[in-house]
Amino acid sequence: MLRKGAIRKGEYFDSVTLMTVGRELSGMRGVLDAAVVMGTRENRAILENAGLMVPEFSSAGEADLMVAVKAVDEKAASSAVAAVDALLDAVKKRKSAASPSEARPRSLDAALKVLPGADLALISVAGRFAGQEARKALESGLHVMLFSDNVPLETEIELKRYARERGLLLMGPDCGTAIINGAPLGFANVVRRGDIGIVAAAGTGLQEVSSILSCEGAGVSQAIGTGGRDVKENVGGIMFLEGIKALAQDEGTKVLLLVSKPPAKSVLKAVLAKLKTIKKPVVAVFLGAEPELLKGTGIVAAQTLEEGALAAVLLSKEGKKGLASLKKVLAGRRKQELSAAKKAGSRLKKGRRYLRGLFSGGTFCAEAQVLFKGRLTPLYSNAPTAGGMALEDSLTSREHTVVDLGEDEFTVGRPHPMIDYSLRNRRILEESKDPAAAVLLLDVVLGYGSNMRPAQELVPVLREAAKRVAVVCSVTGTPQDPQGKLAVEAALRKAGAVVMPTNASACRLAADIVETLEAP
Amino acid sequence: MAFVVGSDVGRGPCNIVLDGFDSEKVGALTVRPGCIFLDGLRLGYGKEAVYEGRWRGRKLMPENILAMRAELCAKAPVHSLAFLLERERLAYFRRPFDKVFAERMVVGAAKIFGGELREGVRIVRGCGYGLTPSGDDFLAGVMYGLHVLGDTGPVDVVYKCACRGEGLSSVFLKLAHDGLFPEKLKALAGTLSRKGDVRSALSGVLAMGASSGADLAVGTLMTLENEGIRC
């Protein structure tokens, strides 16, 4: 029997790699035992007790790697020591190849075999197959997030009724985002965990409120997306109601935040009836809805996503008494907007007087129209709401115009504008060259799924546009997002854009700038 | 000392979190107030980007500590120190070196929580595999556990007996001594004091290193379960 040792200076490996290599060395022909460990005094003591110590290890330092082999003869021991470097490399390669991201089952059944404890399926297949896959997942007892769009309305209704019977959630179709038990799904941001539960029939709306409240130091318990059609008359708000029910029962949820365009009357009635049975405080942002609709219900009615998120934060942190400071917070922001407007407006050439909003998020385009109502007229959009007028040609702006670049007319055969900036970048330059355009209003949405290099792709275009028009942006996201909100904001500011904390704030500022130009 | 890491590793008292950079290829790093230089590239940061690693004590919920134990026993890697919680796991330590190591850890841990703190720490420190030996990760976990309990009296003793020089382990031990938590461990500590998802918070800790996160969590949990340490 023979013991042999070697020292590798300054080589660092994790514990699993070292254990695996030790085990593989031990399995070599003629090797009785082996260990590969860092050269601490204590490890030397363990080697001594395990019969693996050799004299040369006494000079090993803490940052050195000790290779110890006990073998039947010199040849076996030398072969083992010589094989260490190759084994360390091989283990490293195996570990990176075996990373979970490489395990890609090709069917729901196969996925359930890989992860038998799963209780949610995210489905993103072509719309015509999506219903079938969703049904299969529901039958397997899984909640479903249905990312796919183009799912027929009758399929949606049928799936949602089936899910409700089984006590499951069917989020979608066309559900772009959700956060379940802290896991961001689809287009979602890295937000803090907390006690605010969100139900939203508006994807970017959900991203905006969850990001705002996270940046304000509060957090999300669950964020349930329902898909925009859920609150229409024919679907009847099935999942909006189920979402509310789930959050009411969820012990981790203290405050409910509801986000949607105005629901159909019958849906709103059902929602209000459900909320009457819930003791937790509720904030509702039904963009464009008349505030009277919620009067006397005890629900905090917010006009914007920003107001809704801030109200939820105050309720979460301070309870109902906290709401008293909401007006003050919003008034402070308003003051900043007005002073920024004066500055930005004074730099513009005479003759420029119109606003052009180019949105990647549909909810933001809707919110802009709600905020511009009565302030900027006439207002045109390819997705008109809140009194906005239909734009005849979505590719050509007129007077004040806001465009939702996420509408189907722009996304057929190309990625969503939150991912692919090329179409909007071209439009930014075109709009800035229009001698009547004064303000460009943009949203930048960060988080998983979105463009990973927003600053690099936007900065050259904004720098050019900012020479002619005022560029006003908001960045939806958090500092923890992969793109990093703070870095993106800094880059956009450097390119000449005015960056506001929320879409609502950016919209108000944009309207303020236009109004300074119109003022006599 | 500073580490350039990605957001998968997460924030920590010595971590500079940068996505989109291959940290292994970073050559020169200079840190200045308000900005860093990475191979000459200036990257600014605001006050809000600075991580606060200190734990603000709150009352712990015993049921959440139980949940942490159950989850740790279920999810810790086989070659982690979870055998200190569940002796059946010693079956994974069969080779001579592994056996001696595991026995040493069992004896050391028993002494730490059995009134022989100094002796126990000296047995455990520096033991085991990995760049930061498992024993050191465990002791860091013990010190973090003491900070969570607000019982920082024995922290100095643990640190003085554990620290052996200038290596990487010494940096982590010093951070634990000073009560500067990595973000993922701080998040876990947070879920122990309120109704929250202990499971997903623990997953974050387990993802720290190959077995370091688990070893750290075992040290923290044992300290919490023993409600501190008798010196």
Interface residues (C-beta under 8 A of the other chain):
Chain A: Y12 F13 D14 S15 V16 T17 L18 M19 G22 R23 S26 D33 A35 V36 V37 M38 T40 R41 E42 N43 I46 L47 N49 A50 G51 L52 E62 A63 A68 N181 G182 A183 V190 R193 E251 G252 M452 R453 P479 Q480 P482 Q483 G484 L486 A487 A490
Chain B: S7 D19 G20 L43 G44 Y45 G46 E48 A49 P77 H79 R95 P96 F97 D98 K99 V100 F101 R104 I123 R125 G126 C127 G128 Y129 G130 L131 P133 S134 G135 R164 G165 G167 L168 S169 A187 K195 G196 D197 S200 G209 A210 S211 S212
